[in-house]
């Protein structure tokens, strides 16, 4: 069997993640050397020694893996700054303090038996291709382990030789520099250092955003101190309930939020890799029940939930009702637009808000009403981050239905930091109430948005390919394109009798034989009424006048993901029925599963 064949499945679209049993000692060692090779390439580019920050989440063995990776990076002559227990955004924050290189051992929101690794190289998350290159480097390590170890010994000998050479020449300054370099290679930052610098940076953001706000007019938090040092009257007049789900935010959320808010009530805030309250995923159906009950019990203004590594955000309004992620995306987009000075000089076409293909059908119009251009994207937080970095600052905010939200206004890190996004929302909420309607609350704000009845983001087993190399989504795309061409051709023929349509239902990339379907024009117009918008950038999305539906391949599992929404329960059922009818010729079981999905 090839080296690490079982581990190939760990190398996914965004990160490394999978079953604990695959994280063997040999694999972790090979992974460490693969990372060393990756960062040594950056050293050559920068012509300087690379510095890598590294931390871990609360899962059992994450700390052990992080230590092993750090030791191998040290052995390879790379400088490592160890951060301990952190969120993924905190790793990104600390990477920005150095050269933009960082590793965090985390499986994010996955179940307790799953382990994983995320990383940055030169400020960027890896692409799908980058991740597969890393896997090939892991295999290469096994093939060349002996020669690699020999080269490392030689490199280690060069360090000692340089120190001896400096000592012989009595170059005290150079000797001191070399010794300091070796000390940095083994640097540990205390939990207080890691947390206080991160909190101080966020405080500075809000001092700049709201210079006259009482809670941001205080001095910086002294090194090593707690954040809760000003009087309650100088804080946001809010009661906030926070559910850390026993994840990595558990050790910092209270200090951060009590700095800004008058009263903070914490739930599940002891770090525990067993996740006794359930998977640390706030987007799971029914996962927010405890938060909802607590908001009602404490008459709180808002409930906030973070996932296992602090990059996903979900909220509950003051009535204990879950706010859908696309509604939250709109609110945060409004925050970004309102706080963006660029809108004073830019036209709406140059100010964009990005949302992923699973978000609701009302969102583009709502974003347009804010004075920005709505841009639909493929799903994937790392894909969206890379697009933001390449947007020439035109995209000021981006979000996903999965709860990832990114502000691109150069005030803080360009990453989906759930705690930072929540604080931006809280400040906007208080400002909105004080400036416009003191009696307003989050529930009333949400009630002012268009009604949407939707299903959750639902996973369905991926059907086996039936026709040659065409997947179910390629077949569905082929059929939708065919129906649209049929309807368009018929419409033109009604006014131009001599028009001879050429209809081919196969997409350009499809090499299979088109399966013939007996569909009348009346049926076609019922399935895809005139005006229906088809998007194929990531699976199949159909936007109707009364709702939308999307069916796409999951990037992180062997499943389809589906979501449907309508302006009413009847509209929702109608759209599900349309998708079921479109899928039935290819897979009757899939059609039945679509119809069985219940609304949230």
Beta strands, then each sheet from edge to edge (+ up, - down):
strand 1: 16-19
strand 2: 51-56
strand 3: 79-85
strand 4: 102-105
strand 5: 114-121
strand 6: 124-125
strand 7: 187-188
strand 8: 236-243
strand 9: 261-267
strand 10: 302-306
strand 11: 313-316
strand 12: 322-323
strand 13: 352-356
strand 14: 373-377
strand 15: 395-399
strand 16: 405-407
strand 17: 453-454
strand 18: 458-461
strand 19: 533-535
strand 20: 540-544
strand 21: 547-553
strand 22: 559-566
sheet 1: 1+ 5- 4+ 2+ 3+ 7+
sheet 2: 1+ 5- 6+
sheet 3: 9+ 8+ 10+ 11- 12+
sheet 4: 14+ 13+ 15+ 16-
sheet 5: 17+ 22- 18+
sheet 6: 17+ 22- 21+ 20- 19+
end
